[in-house]
Amino acid sequence: MNAPPSAPVIGDLLVTGDRLEVWCQNLGCSRTEITVWMPEEAVARLGAHTTFADARRILVCPACKAAGRQKMIGARASVLDYYGRQERERLAQYEAQYGPEAADLLKAHLRRPGR
């Protein structure tokens, strides 16, 4: 029988290099935009062994004082960092398989307008 996977923790951000995105979900709040913390800042503020679910519960919005335990705070690893890393890994695999010239053509294709 396989053991269940452990929940992701804030310290995982240091390994992946992803930033932490934090935002207030209170619709009446003036701070609903996403605040981005660098991995080192997230670990310093929340602790390396804090799960993302725990981080959402303990954070409080500085503007409206909405609390995470009221399910008003969102926190996640940066989606843009994740997809950027995926694209870099895919391009590296493509270059290893087909060579640098083919990889340059693929990069140009991916960056063309309208894509």
C-alpha positions in Angstrom: 0.0 0.0 0.0 1.4 3.4 -1.0 1.7 6.2 1.6 -0.2 9.3 0.7 1.9 12.2 -0.7 2.8 14.8 1.8 1.2 18.3 1.5 3.4 20.9 -0.2 5.1 23.3 2.2 6.5 26.8 1.9 10.0 25.5 1.9 9.4 23.8 -1.4 9.5 27.3 -3.0 13.2 27.4 -2.2 13.8 24.2 -4.2 11.7 25.3 -7.3 12.5 29.0 -7.1 8.8 29.8 -7.4 7.5 32.9 -5.7 4.5 32.9 -3.4 1.3 34.7 -4.5 -0.9 36.0 -1.7 -4.2 37.9 -2.1 -7.4 38.9 -0.3 -10.6 37.4 -1.5 -12.9 39.8 0.3 -14.7 41.6 -2.6 -15.1 44.8 -0.6 -11.3 45.0 0.1 -9.0 47.5 -1.6 -6.2 44.9 -1.7 -7.5 42.2 -3.9 -4.5 42.4 -6.3 -1.9 39.6 -5.9 1.1 40.4 -3.7 4.2 38.4 -4.7 6.7 37.2 -2.1 10.1 35.9 -3.0 10.8 32.3 -1.7 13.2 33.5 0.9 10.7 36.1 2.2 7.9 33.6 2.3 10.1 31.1 4.4 11.2 33.9 6.7 7.6 35.1 7.3 5.8 31.8 7.5 8.4 29.1 8.1 9.7 26.4 5.8 7.5 23.6 7.2 4.2 25.6 6.9 1.8 24.0 4.4 0.0 26.2 1.9 -3.3 25.4 3.6 -1.9 26.5 7.0 -0.5 29.7 5.4 -3.9 30.6 4.1 -5.4 30.1 7.6 -2.8 32.2 9.5 -2.5 35.2 7.1 -4.6 38.4 7.7 -5.3 41.1 5.1 -3.6 44.4 6.3 -6.3 46.5 4.7 -9.6 44.9 5.7 -8.4 42.6 8.4 -10.1 39.6 6.7 -8.6 36.4 8.1 -7.6 33.2 6.4 -9.6 31.2 8.9 -12.6 32.9 7.3 -11.4 31.6 3.9 -10.7 35.1 2.8 -7.0 34.8 2.0 -5.5 33.0 -1.0 -1.9 31.7 -1.2 -0.3 29.6 -3.9 3.0 29.0 -5.7 3.3 31.4 -8.6 1.5 30.0 -11.7 3.7 32.1 -14.0 6.8 30.7 -12.5 5.5 27.1 -12.8 4.6 27.5 -16.5 7.8 29.4 -17.3 9.8 26.5 -15.7 7.8 24.0 -17.7 8.6 25.9 -21.0 12.3 26.1 -20.2 12.5 22.4 -19.5 10.6 21.6 -22.7 12.9 23.8 -24.7 16.0 22.2 -23.1 14.7 18.7 -24.0 13.9 19.8 -27.5 17.4 21.2 -27.9 19.0 18.0 -26.6 17.0 16.0 -29.0 17.0 18.1 -32.2 19.9 20.5 -31.7 20.2 24.3 -31.0 19.1 25.5 -34.4 15.8 23.6 -34.2 15.3 24.9 -30.6 15.8 28.5 -31.8 13.2 27.9 -34.5 10.8 26.6 -31.8 11.5 29.6 -29.6 10.7 32.0 -32.4 7.5 30.1 -33.2 6.4 30.3 -29.5 7.0 34.0 -29.3 5.2 35.1 -32.5 2.3 37.4 -32.0 -1.2 35.9 -31.8 0.0 32.7 -30.1 
